[in-house]
């Protein structure tokens, strides 16, 4: 017999108001979009349709169905072992990025192909560009240090023709550089986004994956599941998230007149004091922190600009309101 049915809210109100994923997953509609998902959908202990969120194959097919149903993506796949991102969380970031631009534009979201977003670490999944192009018509620069990830993202773009003229993938040949070699001096970028590597070592990353799997399975897991965690450059770097973002801030100053808003996601609140200190040292003229919540996970976007008010006004009039 199923356990007493839990009452679920009609909407996930913690997600952004424009996020298409605020309602509970409608698996019947998702299966229509992606019939292969059906074999992973089962009735859970409360007699609700669900999937095993600890099963990487189920998660991948769920992502395929979500991207097909909500964003019209006909082909989407990632190589074995690469990060399979949560679509609702990625969508939240894009919508908050749009709001950030709107706050600098008298409340109007700049839309269309003239608006350029740089995705630092686009990854094999190409998810940020997919959502940004579909929701706001933006164009994207997608950078990565991993050739195989870029090959995967390029395949997604080639199989979904509406992305062809909207996403420009660029290989970062020097892993220590973030903007140099990717952001051209004469190429204005309206906003950058980034989901940085969180962990400081491979061991720490594996421990994090095992904790996640143990939580999903409600029992201790000691062996990682292939294709659940992600590649090393996706999950960890020397010094972890805090070091990566401080390096990003330091390097961003060199391109301060090229970009209106630099942003990054910050998963760990304890990293914020060091990040704010780095922003002060770099001379950021305006800093904003935007809270995001997905399920029980709380994170935030930190945004900064080096543009003075007159430069912001000029940017607005020539790029956002001139067409």
C-alpha positions, 0 to 999 in steps of 0.5 A: 500500500502506498504511504499517506500522500504528501501535499505538494505545492502547486508551484515551486514558488522559490523559482523565478516567476518566469521559470517554466519549471515552477510546476511539478513535472508533468510526466505524461506530457514529458513522455509525449515529448520524449517517449524513451523517458517512459521506462524510467517513470515509476510510481513512488511510495506516495503513488505519484509518478516520478523517476529515480533521481539517483539514476544518471540515465533517468536524469539524462532522459528527463533533461532531454524531455524537458529541453524538448518540451519547453525549449524545442530542442530536437537533439540533446546529449552529453558524453559519458562522465560529463555533468548533467545539469539541473534544467530548472536551476540553469533557467533561474540563473538566465532569468535573474541575469535578464532582470539584472539587465532590466534593472539597468535599463529602466525595468525593460529586459534587453532582448534580441540578437544584439544582446550578447552573453558570455557563458564561461564554461559552457560545458558539453550540455550547452544548456545556458545558451539553449535557454537564453536563446529561446527565452530572450533571443540573445546571442552567446559566446560559449567558452571552455577549456575542454575540447570534447565538451565543445565538440558535444556542445557544437553537435547540439548546436548543429542539430538544432538549427535555431542555435547556429547563428546564436552561439559561438563556441570558443576554446580557452587554450590557457586554463589560467585565463578566463577572459583573455583569448576569448573576449575580444577588445572590440566586442561588447558583451552585455553580461557574463555568466558562470557556474564555477568549479565548486571543489578544491580537489578531486578527492573533495569532489568525489566526497561531494558526489558520494554525499549527494548519492547517499542523500538521494538513496537514503543510505550510505553510498561508497562507490561513485556512479559513472556519469553522475558527477562530471569531469574534473574541470567541471567539478574542481580546480585548485583553490575551489570556487573561492579561488576561481572567482577571485581570479575571475574578478582580478582578470575581469578588470582588464576587460572592464570597459568591454562588459556591462555586468560580470556575474558568477554563481556562488554556491558557498556563502562562506566564500562571499567575504573574500569575493567582496574583498576582491571586488573592492580591491579590483575597483568594482563600482557596483556590486549586487548579490542575488539569492537563488533557491532550488529545492533545499539548495540555496545559492546566489549570483554575485554581479559587478560592473566597472562602468561609470554612470555616464558609460552605463548611459552610453551603453544603454542608448547605443546597445539596448535602446537603439533598435 
